[in-house]
Amino acid sequence: MITFRFHFPAGFLRKLLLVLGGINILLSLGTMVFNRLWEHIAEYRGIVQSLINYVLVQFNLSTENVISSWYSSMLLLAVAIGSVIAFAADRNTGIDAKSHRWLSFAWLLFGTVFAGLSFDEAASFHERLGMLSELNFWGQGALGWAYAMAPAIVLVALFMLAFGWFHVRRVRPAFWLIVLGVALFVSDPVLEQIEMLLLQAGAPTGSWARFAHDTLVIVEEGGIELFGALCFLTATIVYVSNRTNGSGLKISMEPATAILVTRTLTACSLAGMIFTGWAVSHLPAGDIGIPDNWYPAAGLFLLAVVLMAIARKPSSEQTGFSRSTLGLALAAIVFSAYFGANTYAYLTWFRFDVLRQIFQTFLAAGFVGLCVAYAGGNRRAWSLISGGALMALSVNVAGIFPAAMATLGAGLCIEGVLRLNSFSPHSTRTTGLS
């Protein structure tokens, strides 16, 4: 069997909110600083201009293919994962008489919505769909995404509120967090339309209109989107903690089932890369998000979650994580950001290109080394080592579909971790995330 344990004590939630809330504020401030400096970019020269263009831009929430957009996407993916865990908590602990058992399946729809939002955050699909003139039934030209997606936004918001009321309401803090998250998300397109109206009315640099526009961008991208997602993530954690009475949730699976699920997700990801690439080529130009980057970023993020949810010691309870587990999980997060921020696509860092080569070599060698250390000489580690080798190649070999290689590598790594942590039904090995 393979057993996962998810434990969210009060101390864990406080630390999580402190860390993620701090990152949200940091990225919001980074967006403000970048926008201010970008208005006067022509006044800077040399290394200062390069730092603004290539380093500070990574903290800008209003652009795509940077660290901040990767973080926003993975935060939404974390909500999707939390929704699946909430579903498992309902099924494992049972449903009381005040609710219907079938309602727990709505958690899977909840998670699907947020997985889609995570993908869209990286791929900019809603902006591209908004540019389709066919969606405008009242005149010529494109409606824009806010109007084109309005029916879907309303339906999803109503679904979340209804699900919260009929199923999550018994855990009141989780319910009100969902209500707050919906309110924040629904206000996002409204604020974006106000921003567009300010620009269309003319907002020269230094004017009150430009100041209002730039302020709304920070509020929308940082205050609303990031903290809205954090509300939903906190809601799932609070719900799971309440349903399990704070003792944590254990999910056991047959190794063959877990590996089949992993291979299915990997195959769907590779097929998805082909389909979304075709879709982008047939859609009008919108924003500059790159769909291919989401698949390896999501796969590697999932690898980190799996690593932290599986124990390496056959003990009744896990009290900590080994260095190899923490190291490989951290490496997976770094690789996820590397692909999610489109860093791999830069063939040169110009005057800093030596640093790029050193970074890529260290990243590749370090990941393989951590895979070997995690395997610990186990004969069942072939898929983990193969996945690590593919990850190394995806960093250093250009022109051979690196995103697809990394996606396959992430899938092999997850399968390898599952194989290494499968055990006899009579074993006492458990898993933990605490």
C-alpha positions in Angstrom: 0.0 0.0 0.0 0.9 3.7 -0.4 -0.4 5.9 2.4 -0.5 9.7 2.4 -1.1 11.7 5.5 -2.2 15.3 5.5 -2.1 17.0 8.9 -2.8 20.7 9.3 -2.4 21.7 12.9 -3.1 25.3 14.1 0.6 26.2 14.1 0.9 25.0 10.5 -2.0 27.2 9.3 -0.6 30.3 11.1 2.9 29.7 9.5 1.3 29.2 6.1 -0.7 32.3 6.3 2.3 34.3 7.5 4.5 33.0 4.7 2.0 33.2 1.8 0.5 36.5 3.0 4.1 37.9 3.2 4.8 36.7 -0.3 1.6 38.3 -1.6 2.5 41.6 0.0 6.1 41.4 -1.3 4.9 40.8 -4.9 2.4 43.6 -4.6 5.1 46.0 -3.5 7.4 44.6 -6.3 4.7 45.4 -8.8 4.4 49.0 -7.6 8.2 49.5 -7.6 8.6 48.0 -11.1 5.8 50.1 -12.6 7.3 53.3 -11.1 10.8 52.5 -12.5 9.5 51.3 -15.8 8.0 54.7 -16.5 11.5 56.1 -16.5 13.4 53.1 -17.9 15.0 55.2 -20.6 16.8 57.2 -18.0 18.7 54.2 -16.7 21.8 52.6 -18.3 23.9 49.6 -18.0 23.5 47.1 -15.2 20.7 49.1 -13.5 18.5 48.9 -16.6 19.3 45.2 -16.9 18.3 44.6 -13.3 14.9 46.3 -13.9 14.4 44.4 -17.2 15.4 40.9 -16.1 15.3 40.8 -12.3 12.8 43.3 -10.9 10.3 42.3 -13.6 10.1 38.9 -11.9 8.2 40.6 -9.1 5.7 42.2 -11.4 2.2 40.7 -11.1 0.9 42.5 -14.2 3.0 40.6 -16.7 3.3 37.0 -17.8 6.1 34.4 -17.8 7.8 35.6 -14.7 8.2 34.3 -11.1 5.2 36.2 -9.9 2.8 34.7 -12.5 4.2 31.2 -11.7 3.5 31.8 -8.0 0.0 33.0 -8.7 -0.7 29.9 -10.9 0.7 27.5 -8.3 -1.3 29.1 -5.5 -4.4 28.4 -7.5 -3.2 24.8 -8.1 -2.7 24.4 -4.4 -6.4 25.3 -3.9 -7.3 22.5 -6.4 -5.1 20.0 -4.5 -6.7 21.2 -1.2 -10.2 20.6 -2.7 -9.3 17.0 -3.6 -8.0 16.5 0.0 -11.3 18.0 1.3 -13.2 15.5 -0.8 -11.1 12.6 0.6 -11.8 13.9 4.1 -15.5 13.8 3.5 -15.4 10.3 2.1 -13.1 9.0 4.8 -14.9 10.5 7.8 -18.4 10.1 6.6 -21.2 12.6 6.0 -23.6 13.5 8.8 -27.4 13.6 8.5 -27.4 17.3 7.8 -25.8 16.9 4.4 -26.1 14.6 1.4 -23.1 12.3 0.6 -23.3 13.1 -3.1 -22.6 16.7 -2.3 -19.0 15.9 -1.4 -18.3 15.2 -5.1 -18.7 18.9 -5.7 -15.3 19.3 -4.1 -13.9 17.6 -7.3 -15.7 20.2 -9.4 -14.4 22.9 -7.1 -10.8 21.5 -7.7 -11.4 21.3 -11.4 -12.3 25.0 -11.5 -9.1 26.0 -9.7 -6.9 23.7 -11.8 -8.4 25.5 -14.8 -7.8 28.9 -13.3 -4.2 27.8 -12.5 -3.7 26.8 -16.2 -5.3 30.0 -17.4 -3.0 32.1 -15.2 0.0 30.7 -17.0 -1.6 30.3 -20.5 -3.6 33.6 -20.9 -6.4 31.7 -22.5 -9.2 34.0 -21.3 -7.5 37.0 -22.8 -7.2 35.1 -26.2 -10.9 34.0 -26.0 -11.9 37.5 -25.3 -10.4 38.6 -28.6 -12.7 36.4 -30.6 -15.1 38.6 -32.5 -17.5 35.7 -32.9 -18.4 36.1 -29.3 -19.7 39.6 -29.9 -23.4 39.2 -30.9 -24.1 43.0 -30.7 -21.5 44.5 -33.0 -18.1 44.4 -34.7 -14.9 43.6 -33.0 -14.0 41.7 -29.9 -15.9 42.0 -26.6 -12.9 41.6 -24.3 -12.5 38.8 -21.8 -14.5 40.4 -19.0 -17.7 40.5 -21.1 -17.1 37.3 -23.0 -16.5 35.3 -19.8 -19.2 37.1 -17.8 -21.7 34.2 -18.0 -19.1 31.6 -16.9 -17.9 33.9 -14.1 -21.5 34.3 -12.8 -22.2 30.5 -13.0 -19.0 29.5 -11.2 -19.6 32.1 -8.5 -23.1 30.9 -7.9 -21.9 27.3 -7.8 -19.3 28.1 -5.2 -21.7 30.0 -3.1 -24.4 27.3 -3.3 -21.9 24.6 -2.5 -20.6 26.6 0.4 -24.1 27.1 1.7 -25.4 23.6 1.3 -22.2 21.6 2.2 -19.4 23.7 3.7 -21.6 25.9 6.0 -21.3 23.4 8.9 -17.7 24.5 9.1 -18.5 28.2 9.4 -15.0 29.7 9.1 -14.5 27.7 5.8 -17.8 28.9 4.5 -17.2 32.6 5.1 -13.7 32.3 3.6 -15.3 30.9 0.4 -17.8 33.8 0.4 -14.9 36.3 0.8 -12.9 34.6 -1.9 -15.9 34.7 -4.3 -16.4 38.4 -3.6 -12.8 39.1 -4.3 -12.7 37.1 -7.5 -15.9 38.5 -8.9 -14.7 42.1 -8.3 -11.5 41.4 -10.4 -13.0 41.8 -13.9 -14.9 44.9 -12.6 -11.6 46.6 -11.5 -9.9 45.6 -14.8 -12.6 47.3 -16.8 -12.2 50.4 -14.8 -8.4 50.3 -15.5 -9.1 50.0 -19.2 -11.5 52.9 -19.1 -8.9 55.1 -17.4 -6.4 54.2 -20.2 -8.9 54.8 -23.0 -9.7 58.2 -21.5 -6.1 59.1 -21.6 -3.8 58.6 -18.7 -0.4 60.3 -19.3 2.5 59.7 -17.0 2.2 61.8 -13.9 -1.6 62.4 -14.2 -4.1 61.4 -11.5 -5.7 59.0 -14.0 -2.4 57.1 -14.4 -1.9 57.1 -10.6 -5.4 55.7 -10.2 -4.8 53.1 -12.9 -1.5 51.9 -11.4 -3.0 51.7 -8.0 -5.9 49.6 -9.2 -3.5 47.3 -11.0 -1.7 46.6 -7.6 -5.0 46.2 -5.8 -6.4 43.8 -8.5 -3.3 41.7 -9.1 -2.1 41.5 -5.5 -4.9 42.3 -3.1 -7.7 40.6 -5.0 -6.3 37.7 -7.0 -3.6 36.5 -4.6 -5.5 37.1 -1.4 -8.7 35.7 -3.0 -6.8 32.5 -3.8 -5.4 32.4 -0.3 -8.9 32.7 1.1 -10.0 29.6 -0.8 -6.8 27.7 0.1 -7.3 28.5 3.8 -11.0 27.4 3.5 -9.9 23.9 2.3 -7.4 23.5 5.1 -9.8 24.7 7.8 -12.4 22.3 6.4 -10.1 19.3 6.4 -8.8 20.1 9.9 -12.4 20.4 11.2 -13.6 17.2 9.5 -10.7 15.2 10.9 -10.9 16.8 14.4 -7.3 18.1 13.9 -5.9 14.5 13.9 -5.0 14.6 10.2 -6.2 12.6 7.2 -4.7 9.3 6.0 -5.3 8.2 2.4 -4.2 4.7 1.4 -4.0 3.5 -2.2 -2.8 0.4 -3.9 0.6 1.0 -5.6 -0.8 -0.1 -9.0 -3.7 2.4 -8.7 -1.4 5.3 -7.7 1.0 4.6 -10.5 -1.9 4.3 -13.0 -3.2 7.7 -11.9 0.3 9.2 -12.3 0.8 7.8 -15.7 -2.7 8.9 -16.8 -2.0 12.5 -15.6 1.3 12.5 -17.4 -0.2 11.2 -20.6 -3.0 13.8 -20.4 -0.5 16.5 -19.8 1.6 15.6 -22.9 -1.6 15.3 -25.0 -2.8 18.7 -23.5 0.5 20.3 -24.6 -0.3 19.3 -28.2 -4.0 20.4 -28.0 -3.4 23.8 -26.3 -0.5 24.5 -28.8 -2.9 23.9 -31.6 -5.6 26.0 -29.9 -3.2 29.0 -29.4 -2.2 28.8 -33.1 -5.9 29.2 -34.1 -6.9 31.9 -31.5 -6.3 35.6 -32.0 -3.4 37.3 -30.2 -4.2 38.1 -26.6 -1.8 38.2 -23.7 1.7 36.5 -23.8 1.2 33.5 -21.5 2.7 30.2 -22.7 0.5 27.2 -22.2 3.4 24.7 -22.5 5.0 26.1 -19.4 2.2 25.2 -17.1 2.4 21.4 -17.6 6.0 20.9 -16.2 5.4 23.6 -13.6 2.3 21.8 -12.3 3.9 18.4 -12.5 6.9 19.4 -10.5 4.7 21.2 -8.0 2.7 18.0 -7.6 6.0 16.1 -7.1 6.9 18.4 -4.2 3.4 17.8 -2.6 3.8 14.0 -3.0 7.2 14.1 -1.4 6.0 16.0 1.6 3.0 13.7 2.0 4.9 10.5 2.1 7.1 9.3 5.0 10.4 7.6 4.4 10.5 5.8 7.7 8.3 2.8 8.7 7.2 4.4 12.0 3.7 4.9 13.4 3.9 8.7 13.0 6.3 11.0 11.1 8.0 13.6 13.3 10.1 15.2 10.5 11.4 14.9 7.0 14.8 13.6 5.9 17.2 15.9 4.2 16.9 14.1 0.9 13.1 14.5 1.1 13.3 18.2 1.8 16.1 18.7 -0.7 14.3 17.0 -3.5 11.0 18.8 -2.7 12.8 22.2 -2.8 14.5 21.3 -6.0 11.2 20.4 -7.6 9.8 23.8 -6.6 12.8 25.5 -8.1 12.4 23.6 -11.3 8.7 24.3 -11.3 9.5 28.0 -11.1 12.2 27.6 -13.7 9.7 26.4 -16.3 6.7 28.3 -15.1 8.6 31.6 -15.4 9.8 30.6 -18.9 13.4 30.9 -17.7 14.5 27.8 -19.7 13.6 29.6 -23.0 16.3 32.3 -22.5 19.2 31.1 -24.7 21.4 33.8 -23.2 21.4 36.2 -20.3 23.6 38.6 -22.3 26.3 40.0 -19.9 25.2 37.5 -17.2 25.4 34.5 -19.5 28.1 32.8 -17.5 25.8 32.9 -14.5 23.1 31.2 -16.6 25.4 28.4 -17.5 26.6 27.9 -13.9 23.0 28.0 -12.7 21.7 25.5 -15.2 24.6 23.1 -14.6 24.2 23.3 -10.9 20.4 22.8 -11.2 20.7 19.7 -13.4 23.5 18.0 -11.4 21.8 18.9 -8.1 18.5 17.4 -9.1 20.0 14.1 -10.3 22.1 14.0 -7.1 19.1 14.5 -4.9 17.2 11.8 -6.8 20.1 9.4 -6.2 20.2 10.4 -2.5 16.5 9.9 -2.1 16.6 6.5 -3.7 19.2 5.3 -1.3 20.4 2.5 -3.5 16.9 0.9 -3.8 16.5 -1.3 -6.9 13.0 0.2 -7.5 14.5 3.6 -8.1 14.8 3.2 -11.9 11.9 5.5 -12.7 13.0 8.2 -10.2 16.6 8.2 -11.6 15.2 8.2 -15.2 13.0 11.2 -14.3 15.9 13.0 -12.8 18.0 12.4 -15.9 15.2 13.8 -18.1 15.0 16.9 -15.9 18.7 17.4 -16.3 18.4 17.1 -20.1 15.5 19.5 -20.2 17.6 22.2 -18.7 20.7 21.8 -20.8 19.5 20.5 -24.2 17.8 23.2 -26.3 15.5 22.5 -29.2 14.2 19.1 -28.1 11.0 20.1 -26.6 12.3 20.8 -23.1 8.9 21.5 -21.6 7.6 18.1 -22.7 10.8 16.4 -21.4 10.4 18.1 -18.1 6.7 17.0 -17.9 7.6 13.4 -18.6 10.5 13.7 -16.1 8.2 15.0 -13.4 5.8 12.1 -14.0 8.6 9.5 -13.8 9.9 11.1 -10.6 6.4 10.9 -9.0 6.1 7.3 -10.0 9.6 6.6 -8.6 8.7 8.2 -5.3 5.5 6.1 -5.2 7.4 2.9 -5.9 10.0 3.6 -3.2 7.3 4.2 -0.6 5.0 1.3 -1.4 4.8 -1.2 1.5 3.1 -4.4 2.7 -0.4 -4.0 4.2 1.1 -5.4 7.4 3.7 -2.6 7.6 3.3 0.3 10.0 4.7 2.9 7.6 2.6 6.1 7.4 2.8 9.4 5.7 2.7 13.0 6.9 2.3 16.6 6.0 2.6 18.7 9.1 
